[in-house]
Amino acid sequence: MNPELSCMDATGKAAEFGQLKDGYMFDTSTGMSRMLLSSPTCPVLEVLGKKLSFEIAVGLNGRVWVNAPAASTVILVSNAIMRSESLSGIKQRAMVENLLERLS
């Protein structure tokens, strides 16, 4: 049976969300998922969001879904998130900026 991903609000209703189609889903630690959802914005997502167009859904269970118009963007965003888990905020920024330089 194929799994189905959907995005719901805190009350368990789809609201404006719904089924997550296409994209790529991967697992991270629950600590990483909390960092991605934290405020102020996670440094990785902040730097990536300034340069790339992508969608992301993060679950507190550690599951992350990423979608973008180009497959290369999905791969870059996913790899940046997975590689950043053990880095400090400053090192996360430097790593993402390095990845973006290689892309250009």
Phi, psi and omega per residue, in radians:
M1 nan 2.321 3.141
N2 -1.420 2.356 3.101
P3 -1.245 2.665 3.090
E4 -2.138 2.225 3.119
L5 -1.766 2.398 3.046
S6 -2.476 2.721 -3.092
C7 -1.953 2.150 -3.111
M8 -2.255 2.788 3.089
D9 -1.445 -3.083 -3.058
A10 -1.108 -0.389 -3.139
T11 -1.550 -0.033 3.130
G12 1.532 0.233 3.133
K13 -1.852 2.645 -3.097
A14 -1.219 -0.438 -3.120
A15 0.810 -2.113 3.110
E16 -1.640 0.033 -3.089
F17 -1.545 -2.496 3.101
G18 2.534 -2.762 -3.086
Q19 -1.174 2.392 3.102
L20 -1.607 2.009 -3.087
K21 -1.905 2.668 -3.138
D22 1.032 -2.655 3.097
G23 1.201 -2.940 -3.066
Y24 -2.384 2.331 3.128
M25 -2.020 2.376 3.096
F26 -2.505 2.902 -3.124
D27 -1.800 2.450 2.982
T28 -2.254 3.121 3.063
S29 -1.287 2.808 3.093
T30 -1.152 -0.524 3.080
G31 -1.124 -0.704 3.118
M32 -1.174 -0.715 3.137
S33 -1.118 -0.656 3.087
R34 -1.139 -0.663 3.108
M35 -1.128 -0.711 3.131
L36 -1.120 -0.551 -3.128
L37 -1.568 -0.088 -2.998
S38 -1.244 2.862 3.027
S39 -2.208 2.235 0.092
P40 -1.147 2.900 -3.046
T41 -0.987 2.464 3.075
C42 -0.997 2.303 -3.105
P43 -0.975 -0.650 -3.135
V44 -1.084 -0.872 -3.120
L45 -1.190 -0.594 3.132
E46 -1.095 -0.849 -3.115
V47 -1.209 -0.764 3.134
L48 -1.093 -0.725 -3.110
G49 -1.131 -0.434 3.117
K50 -1.317 -0.419 -3.043
K51 -1.968 -0.439 -3.022
L52 -2.186 2.700 3.064
S53 -1.829 2.071 3.140
F54 -2.741 2.847 3.057
E55 -1.979 2.562 3.117
I56 -2.498 2.468 3.016
A57 -2.270 2.259 -3.078
V58 -2.135 2.266 3.086
G59 -1.821 2.597 3.116
L60 -1.150 -0.226 3.100
N61 -1.440 0.017 3.111
G62 1.690 -0.032 3.126
R63 -1.485 2.354 -3.128
V64 -2.230 2.321 3.087
W65 -2.045 2.299 3.140
V66 -2.247 2.407 3.061
N67 -2.463 2.562 3.131
A68 -2.731 2.843 3.121
P69 -1.071 -0.579 -3.109
A70 -1.975 2.409 3.123
A71 -1.054 -0.603 -3.137
S72 -1.108 -0.589 3.103
T73 -1.214 -0.717 3.094
V74 -1.049 -0.772 -3.138
I75 -1.134 -0.788 -3.125
L76 -1.096 -0.811 -3.124
V77 -1.107 -0.799 3.141
S78 -1.067 -0.816 3.130
N79 -1.123 -0.692 3.127
A80 -1.082 -0.742 3.132
I81 -1.137 -0.825 -3.099
M82 -1.131 -0.649 -3.116
R83 -1.349 -0.299 -3.025
S84 -1.544 -0.127 -2.982
E85 -0.985 -0.711 -3.075
S86 -1.683 0.139 -3.088
L87 -1.723 2.667 3.027
S88 -1.293 2.941 -3.139
G89 -0.991 -0.732 -3.133
I90 -1.164 -0.750 3.135
K91 -1.210 -0.548 3.075
Q92 -1.102 -0.812 3.115
R93 -1.025 -0.820 -3.118
A94 -1.086 -0.736 -3.136
M95 -1.109 -0.783 -3.138
V96 -1.157 -0.746 3.114
E97 -1.074 -0.663 3.090
N98 -1.115 -0.769 3.106
L99 -1.078 -0.732 -3.139
L100 -1.165 -0.613 3.095
E101 -1.106 -0.723 3.139
R102 -1.131 -0.533 -3.129
L103 -1.223 -0.598 -3.075
S104 -1.402 nan nan
